[in-house]
Amino acid sequence: MKFKLPIWLKHTLLAILTLVLLLFFTFKLLNVITDHQNSKAVPHLIARSVTEINSFDSDFTYKILDSIYDPLQKPGTIIAQEPEPGACIKSGRTVYLHSIRYTPPLIVMPALLYKSERQALAIMQSYGFKTGWIKTSIADCNGCVIAQMIGLNTVNAGDSVLKGSTINLMIGIDSTAVFVQDSIGLDSINALSEPFTNDAF
């Protein structure tokens, strides 16, 4: 007597076989799509210069995504990369780089006029400006900024200037205070220039 499998068992085995074959071909297809066999480790590019891009691993393409200004670091230096060093990716993928700018960005000049010298210096520091010379001139405003300059040229609030520029300040000084100082200085000089006399003898 010939043994026959129940119909339900045949269907179950057929379903299992179909599932196994489906999974097998799915994974094979994924391997073809993602090309895992051709994956390579991303090289370590941080601290290298963007001028060396042409000498980087030719299995990848490279794109500078953005750059930031940092006067403490060498311009053109790569400071970050995506994907990270050592990550395994498909050959031909793009590696995105972040670098240091060669030139500082333009920023808006803040208003320093009629602010105290201390306030002006604090604002300049917060904007990343350098402090140049500070001179005084007679003005109605005593101890406040009466001019803000780059070199000898006046720069107005709202003007576009390079971040990190050196700003020179002219500070107002009350004419009365100058007169008093000059008078004190003149009296001292006159006193020294007068011959010494002693009326007690």
C-alpha positions as CSV (number, residue, x, y, z in Angstrom):
1,M,0.0,0.0,0.0
2,K,1.5,3.3,-1.1
3,F,1.9,6.0,1.6
4,K,0.3,9.4,0.8
5,L,0.8,12.6,2.7
6,P,-2.2,14.4,3.9
7,I,-3.2,17.3,1.8
8,W,-2.8,19.8,4.7
9,L,0.8,18.5,5.3
10,K,1.6,18.9,1.7
11,H,0.4,22.5,1.8
12,T,2.3,23.2,5.0
13,L,5.6,21.8,3.5
14,L,5.1,23.7,0.3
15,A,4.5,26.9,2.2
16,I,7.6,26.4,4.3
17,L,9.7,25.7,1.2
18,T,8.3,28.8,-0.5
19,L,9.1,30.9,2.5
20,V,12.7,29.6,2.6
21,L,13.2,30.3,-1.1
22,L,11.7,33.7,-0.7
23,L,14.0,34.6,2.2
24,F,17.0,33.3,0.3
25,F,16.4,35.3,-2.8
26,T,15.5,38.4,-0.7
27,F,18.9,38.3,1.0
28,K,20.7,37.7,-2.3
29,L,18.9,40.7,-3.8
30,L,19.8,42.9,-0.8
31,N,23.4,41.9,-1.2
32,V,23.3,42.9,-4.9
33,I,21.5,46.2,-4.1
34,T,23.8,47.3,-1.2
35,D,26.9,45.7,-2.7
36,H,28.2,44.7,0.7
37,Q,31.0,42.7,-0.9
38,N,32.5,46.0,-2.3
39,S,32.1,48.0,1.0
40,K,35.2,49.7,2.3
41,A,36.3,51.5,5.4
42,V,36.1,55.3,5.3
43,P,39.6,56.8,5.7
44,H,40.5,59.1,8.6
45,L,40.5,62.6,7.1
46,I,40.2,64.8,10.2
47,A,43.2,67.3,10.6
48,R,44.1,66.9,7.0
49,S,43.8,69.8,4.5
50,V,41.1,70.2,1.9
51,T,43.8,70.8,-0.6
52,E,44.7,67.1,-0.4
53,I,41.3,66.0,-1.6
54,N,42.7,64.8,-4.9
55,S,45.1,62.4,-3.0
56,F,42.3,60.9,-0.9
57,D,41.1,57.3,-1.5
58,S,39.6,57.3,-5.0
59,D,37.0,54.7,-4.1
60,F,34.9,57.6,-2.6
61,T,33.9,61.0,-3.7
62,Y,34.3,64.0,-1.4
63,K,32.3,67.1,-0.9
64,I,32.8,70.1,1.5
65,L,29.5,70.4,3.2
66,D,30.2,73.6,5.1
67,S,33.0,75.6,6.7
68,I,33.3,77.6,9.9
69,Y,35.6,80.5,10.9
70,D,38.0,79.8,13.7
71,P,41.1,82.1,14.0
72,L,42.8,79.6,16.3
73,Q,42.9,76.8,13.6
74,K,44.7,76.6,10.3
75,P,42.4,77.5,7.3
76,G,41.4,74.6,5.2
77,T,41.8,72.0,8.0
78,I,39.1,69.3,8.0
79,I,37.5,69.2,11.4
80,A,34.7,66.6,10.9
81,Q,33.5,64.1,8.4
82,E,30.4,62.1,7.6
83,P,30.4,59.1,7.7
84,E,32.9,58.8,10.5
85,P,36.4,57.3,10.1
86,G,36.3,53.5,9.9
87,A,32.7,53.2,8.9
88,C,32.1,50.6,6.1
89,I,30.2,52.0,3.2
90,K,29.8,51.2,-0.5
91,S,32.5,52.3,-2.9
92,G,31.5,55.4,-4.8
93,R,29.6,56.9,-1.9
94,T,30.1,60.6,-1.0
95,V,32.1,61.5,2.2
96,Y,31.0,64.9,3.5
97,L,33.6,67.2,5.0
98,H,33.5,70.1,7.4
99,S,36.4,72.5,7.3
100,I,37.9,75.8,8.6
101,R,37.2,78.8,6.4
102,Y,40.0,80.5,4.6
103,T,38.5,84.0,5.0
104,P,36.4,85.3,7.9
105,P,32.6,85.8,7.3
106,L,31.0,89.2,7.0
107,I,29.0,90.3,10.1
108,V,27.0,93.4,10.9
109,M,28.9,96.1,12.8
110,P,27.2,96.7,16.1
111,A,26.3,100.2,17.4
112,L,29.0,101.4,19.9
113,L,28.4,105.1,19.8
114,Y,27.5,106.8,23.1
115,K,28.2,103.5,25.0
116,S,30.8,103.5,27.8
117,E,34.2,102.3,26.9
118,R,33.7,99.2,29.0
119,Q,30.4,98.4,27.3
120,A,31.9,98.9,23.9
121,L,34.8,96.6,24.6
122,A,32.5,93.9,25.9
123,I,30.3,94.1,22.8
124,M,33.3,94.0,20.5
125,Q,34.6,90.9,22.3
126,S,31.2,89.1,21.9
127,Y,31.2,89.8,18.2
128,G,34.8,88.5,17.8
129,F,36.4,91.8,17.0
130,K,40.0,92.7,18.1
131,T,40.7,95.9,20.0
132,G,42.9,98.4,18.3
133,W,44.0,101.8,19.6
134,I,41.9,103.8,22.0
135,K,42.2,107.6,21.9
136,T,40.4,110.5,23.5
137,S,39.0,113.7,22.1
138,I,37.1,116.6,23.6
139,A,33.4,116.0,23.4
140,D,30.1,116.6,25.3
141,C,30.0,112.9,26.1
142,N,32.5,112.1,28.8
143,G,33.9,108.6,28.8
144,C,31.7,107.3,26.0
145,V,32.5,106.2,22.4
146,I,32.3,109.0,19.9
147,A,33.8,107.2,16.9
148,Q,34.3,103.6,15.8
149,M,36.8,103.0,13.1
150,I,38.7,100.4,11.1
151,G,42.1,101.9,10.5
152,L,41.3,105.6,10.0
153,N,38.0,105.0,8.3
154,T,34.8,105.5,10.3
155,V,32.6,102.4,10.3
156,N,28.9,102.8,11.0
157,A,26.5,100.5,12.8
158,G,24.9,98.1,10.3
159,D,27.9,98.1,8.0
160,S,29.2,94.7,6.9
161,V,32.7,94.0,8.2
162,L,34.9,91.0,8.4
163,K,34.7,89.0,11.6
164,G,37.9,89.4,13.6
165,S,38.5,92.9,12.3
166,T,40.5,95.3,14.5
167,I,38.3,98.2,15.7
168,N,39.7,101.5,16.9
169,L,37.8,103.7,19.3
170,M,37.7,107.4,20.0
171,I,36.5,108.1,23.5
172,G,35.0,111.5,24.4
173,I,36.3,113.5,27.3
174,D,34.7,116.5,28.9
175,S,36.5,119.8,28.1
176,T,36.1,120.9,31.7
177,A,38.0,117.9,32.9
178,V,40.7,118.6,30.3
179,F,40.9,122.3,31.4
180,V,41.3,121.3,35.1
181,Q,43.9,118.7,34.3
182,D,45.8,121.2,32.1
183,S,45.5,123.9,34.9
184,I,46.9,121.5,37.5
185,G,49.7,120.5,35.2
186,L,50.5,124.2,34.4
187,D,50.5,125.2,38.0
188,S,52.8,122.4,38.9
189,I,55.2,123.4,36.1
190,N,55.1,127.1,37.1
191,A,55.8,126.1,40.7
192,L,58.8,124.1,39.7
193,S,60.1,127.0,37.5
194,E,59.9,129.7,40.2
195,P,63.1,130.3,42.2
196,F,63.1,129.0,45.8
197,T,62.8,131.8,48.4
198,N,62.6,131.6,52.2
199,D,61.0,134.7,53.8
200,A,61.7,133.4,57.3
201,F,65.2,134.7,57.2
